[in-house]
């Protein structure tokens, strides 16, 4: 499974009076696997979009985010039965639902298509830029990283958000600005739930992007020319069959 966390969330609206004030609670599970150690249960209480109290299973008790929330947290933390119940939610609520997700929802995951290409760096600080474009994957959570000569690259990297397509699939684009050096090996690494192991795409600098485009355009022109020549030849043969030869006097 990809190292990036997945999560699911439940929303409970407790009060929604006519004057528009809103009080609600959310419960969510963040996880990287169905193992209990990789699961985090978070319960948050909000009033008009302001979170005032939170329980996090990694902390083990309630934490107040506002003055009112601190009073709530103190009250709940002093009730041992409430804390015991909250600390069992990670196993009772999260783990059970995560296993169902893995069994049913994640079974319909779709592997991504990866296109690694180069373009001119717009900033001018680096002479080159590599773009790792990842298309047609599902579900949304994904991790795209760069490896240069065996080391993960963390600087000069920018990535877009996961963009939704109209067909329920997603796409994401990661950019690496770099200065080419002889012997460099640069790879784009994609981690996704649909993949049994990370998908590594190695950049081949033997041919520049402009050279590839020139070859592609030339090949397309050659094919078009051959097609038109063949069509003209066939037309000529057909017209020749229909002619009537008149002997000269």
C-alpha positions as CSV (number, residue, x, y, z in Angstrom):
1,X,0.0,0.0,0.0
2,X,1.2,3.5,-0.7
3,X,2.8,5.3,2.2
4,X,0.5,8.2,2.0
5,X,-2.4,8.0,4.5
6,X,-6.0,7.3,3.5
7,X,-8.9,8.4,5.7
8,X,-12.6,8.1,6.0
9,X,-14.8,10.4,8.0
10,X,-18.3,10.5,9.6
11,X,-20.1,13.7,10.2
12,X,-22.6,14.1,13.0
13,X,-24.8,17.3,13.1
14,X,-26.1,17.7,16.6
15,X,-27.7,21.1,16.5
16,X,-28.9,23.1,13.5
17,X,-31.5,25.7,14.6
18,X,-33.3,28.2,12.4
19,X,-31.0,31.1,13.2
20,X,-28.1,29.4,11.4
21,X,-25.7,28.4,14.2
22,X,-24.1,25.0,13.6
23,X,-22.7,22.6,16.1
24,X,-21.3,19.3,14.9
25,X,-18.8,16.5,15.5
26,X,-16.6,14.5,13.1
27,X,-14.9,11.2,13.6
28,X,-12.2,10.1,11.2
29,X,-9.7,7.3,10.7
30,X,-6.3,8.0,9.1
31,X,-4.3,5.0,8.1
32,X,-1.6,3.6,5.9
33,X,-2.5,-0.1,6.5
34,X,-5.1,-2.1,8.4
35,X,-2.6,-2.9,11.2
36,X,-3.6,-1.3,14.5
37,X,-0.3,0.5,14.8
38,X,-0.8,2.3,11.5
39,X,-4.3,3.6,12.4
40,X,-5.1,7.0,14.1
41,X,-8.6,7.8,15.3
42,X,-9.5,11.5,15.6
43,X,-12.8,12.9,17.0
44,X,-13.3,16.7,16.7
45,X,-16.1,19.0,18.0
46,X,-16.9,22.2,16.1
47,X,-19.1,25.3,16.5
48,X,-19.6,27.4,13.4
49,X,-16.5,25.8,11.7
50,X,-14.3,26.5,14.8
51,X,-12.8,23.3,16.3
52,X,-12.9,23.6,20.1
53,X,-12.1,20.1,21.3
54,X,-10.3,17.1,19.8
55,X,-9.5,13.5,20.8
56,X,-6.6,11.9,19.1
57,X,-5.9,8.2,19.8
58,X,-2.1,8.9,19.4
59,X,-2.4,11.3,22.3
60,X,-4.9,9.2,24.3
61,X,-7.0,12.1,25.8
62,X,-9.0,15.2,24.8
63,X,-7.3,18.5,24.0
64,X,-9.0,21.8,24.1
65,X,-8.5,24.2,21.2
66,X,-10.4,27.2,22.8
67,X,-11.1,28.3,26.3
68,X,-14.5,26.6,26.2
69,X,-12.9,23.5,24.6
70,X,-10.3,23.3,27.4
71,X,-13.1,23.1,30.0
72,X,-14.8,20.4,28.0
73,X,-11.6,18.5,27.6
74,X,-10.9,18.7,31.4
75,X,-14.4,17.4,32.2
76,X,-14.2,14.5,29.8
77,X,-10.6,13.6,30.7
78,X,-11.7,13.2,34.4
79,X,-14.3,10.6,33.4
80,X,-12.3,7.4,33.0
81,X,-15.2,5.6,31.3
82,X,-15.3,8.2,28.5
83,X,-11.5,7.9,28.0
84,X,-11.6,4.1,27.9
85,X,-14.4,4.2,25.4
86,X,-12.6,6.7,23.1
87,X,-9.4,4.7,23.3
88,X,-11.2,1.6,22.0
89,X,-12.6,3.3,19.0
90,X,-9.5,2.8,16.9
91,X,-9.9,-0.9,17.0
92,X,-13.8,-1.1,17.2
93,X,-14.6,1.6,14.6
94,X,-11.5,2.2,12.5
95,X,-10.0,-1.2,12.0
96,X,-13.2,-2.9,11.2
97,X,-14.2,-0.3,8.5
98,X,-10.6,-0.2,7.1
99,X,-10.7,-4.0,6.5
100,X,-14.0,-3.6,4.7
101,X,-12.5,-0.9,2.6
102,X,-9.6,-3.1,1.6
103,X,-11.9,-6.0,0.9
104,X,-14.5,-4.1,-1.2
105,X,-13.6,-0.5,-2.2
106,X,-9.9,-0.9,-2.7
107,X,-10.5,-4.0,-4.9
108,X,-11.7,-1.6,-7.6
109,X,-8.5,0.4,-7.6
110,X,-7.0,1.4,-11.0
111,X,-3.3,1.4,-11.8
112,X,-1.8,4.8,-12.9
113,X,-0.2,5.6,-16.3
114,X,3.1,7.5,-15.9
115,X,4.6,9.8,-18.5
116,X,8.1,11.2,-17.7
117,X,9.2,14.1,-20.0
118,X,11.3,17.2,-20.0
119,X,10.5,20.9,-20.6
120,X,12.2,24.2,-20.3
121,X,12.4,25.5,-16.8
122,X,10.3,28.7,-16.5
123,X,12.2,30.1,-13.5
124,X,15.5,30.3,-15.3
125,X,17.4,29.1,-12.1
126,X,17.9,25.6,-13.5
127,X,18.6,24.7,-17.2
128,X,16.2,21.8,-17.2
129,X,12.9,20.5,-15.7
130,X,11.5,17.0,-15.6
131,X,7.8,16.5,-15.4
132,X,6.3,13.3,-14.0
133,X,2.6,13.1,-15.1
134,X,0.5,10.4,-13.6
135,X,-2.9,9.7,-15.2
136,X,-6.0,7.6,-14.9
137,X,-5.6,6.3,-11.3
138,X,-8.2,5.5,-8.6
139,X,-8.6,6.0,-5.7
140,X,-7.3,9.5,-5.1
141,X,-4.5,9.1,-2.5
142,X,-1.1,8.8,-4.2
143,X,2.6,9.6,-3.6
144,X,4.9,10.8,-6.3
145,X,8.6,11.3,-5.5
146,X,12.0,11.6,-7.2
147,X,15.2,9.6,-6.9
148,X,18.5,10.9,-8.1
149,X,21.5,8.7,-8.0
150,X,19.9,6.5,-5.4
151,X,18.9,9.4,-3.1
152,X,15.4,10.9,-2.7
153,X,15.2,14.5,-3.9
154,X,13.4,16.9,-1.6
155,X,14.4,20.3,-3.0
156,X,13.3,22.0,-6.3
157,X,10.3,19.7,-6.4
158,X,6.7,21.1,-6.9
159,X,3.6,19.0,-7.3
160,X,0.0,19.7,-8.2
161,X,-3.0,18.5,-6.2
162,X,-4.7,15.4,-7.3
163,X,-7.0,16.6,-10.1
164,X,-10.3,14.9,-10.7
165,X,-11.2,13.8,-14.2
166,X,-14.7,13.7,-15.4
167,X,-14.6,9.9,-15.5
168,X,-13.9,9.4,-11.7
169,X,-10.2,8.9,-12.3
170,X,-7.5,11.3,-11.1
171,X,-4.2,12.8,-12.4
172,X,-1.3,14.5,-10.7
173,X,1.9,16.3,-12.0
174,X,5.2,16.6,-10.2
175,X,8.0,18.9,-11.5
176,X,11.7,18.6,-10.7
177,X,14.1,21.4,-11.6
178,X,17.7,20.2,-11.9
179,X,21.1,20.9,-13.4
180,X,22.1,18.0,-15.7
181,X,25.3,16.2,-14.8
182,X,27.1,13.4,-16.7
183,X,26.1,10.0,-15.4
184,X,23.0,11.1,-13.5
185,X,20.2,8.6,-13.0
186,X,16.9,10.2,-12.2
187,X,13.7,8.3,-11.6
188,X,10.1,9.2,-10.8
189,X,8.6,6.9,-8.2
190,X,4.8,6.4,-7.9
191,X,3.2,4.7,-4.9
192,X,-0.5,3.8,-5.0
193,X,-2.8,1.3,-3.5
194,X,-3.3,-0.4,-6.9
195,X,0.4,-1.2,-7.1
196,X,2.0,-4.2,-5.4
197,X,5.3,-2.2,-5.2
198,X,6.4,1.3,-6.1
199,X,6.3,2.0,-9.9
200,X,9.8,3.4,-10.9
201,X,10.2,5.2,-14.2
202,X,13.8,6.0,-15.2
203,X,14.5,9.1,-17.2
204,X,16.4,8.5,-20.4
205,X,18.4,11.6,-21.3
206,X,19.9,10.1,-24.5
207,X,17.5,12.1,-26.6
208,X,16.1,15.6,-25.9
209,X,12.4,16.3,-26.0
210,X,12.9,18.6,-29.0
211,X,14.7,15.8,-30.9
212,X,11.9,13.4,-30.0
213,X,9.3,15.9,-31.3
214,X,11.2,16.4,-34.5
215,X,11.4,12.7,-35.1
216,X,7.7,12.2,-34.3
217,X,6.8,15.1,-36.7
218,X,9.1,13.7,-39.5
219,X,7.6,10.2,-39.0
220,X,4.1,11.5,-39.2
221,X,4.9,13.5,-42.4
222,X,6.5,10.4,-44.0
223,X,3.5,8.3,-43.2
224,X,1.1,10.9,-44.5
225,X,3.2,11.3,-47.7
226,X,3.2,7.5,-48.3
227,X,-0.6,7.4,-47.7
228,X,-1.3,10.2,-50.2
229,X,1.1,8.6,-52.8
230,X,-0.7,5.2,-52.5
231,X,-4.1,6.9,-52.8
232,X,-3.0,8.7,-55.9
233,X,-1.6,5.5,-57.4
234,X,-4.8,3.6,-56.8
235,X,-6.9,6.4,-58.3
236,X,-4.7,6.5,-61.4
237,X,-5.0,2.7,-61.9
238,X,-8.8,2.8,-61.6
239,X,-9.1,5.7,-64.1
240,X,-6.8,3.8,-66.5
241,X,-9.1,0.7,-66.5
242,X,-12.0,2.9,-67.6
243,X,-10.3,4.5,-70.6
244,X,-11.2,3.4,-74.2
245,X,-8.3,3.4,-76.6
246,X,-9.1,4.7,-80.1
247,X,-6.7,3.7,-82.8
248,X,-5.1,6.5,-84.7
249,X,-5.8,6.8,-88.6
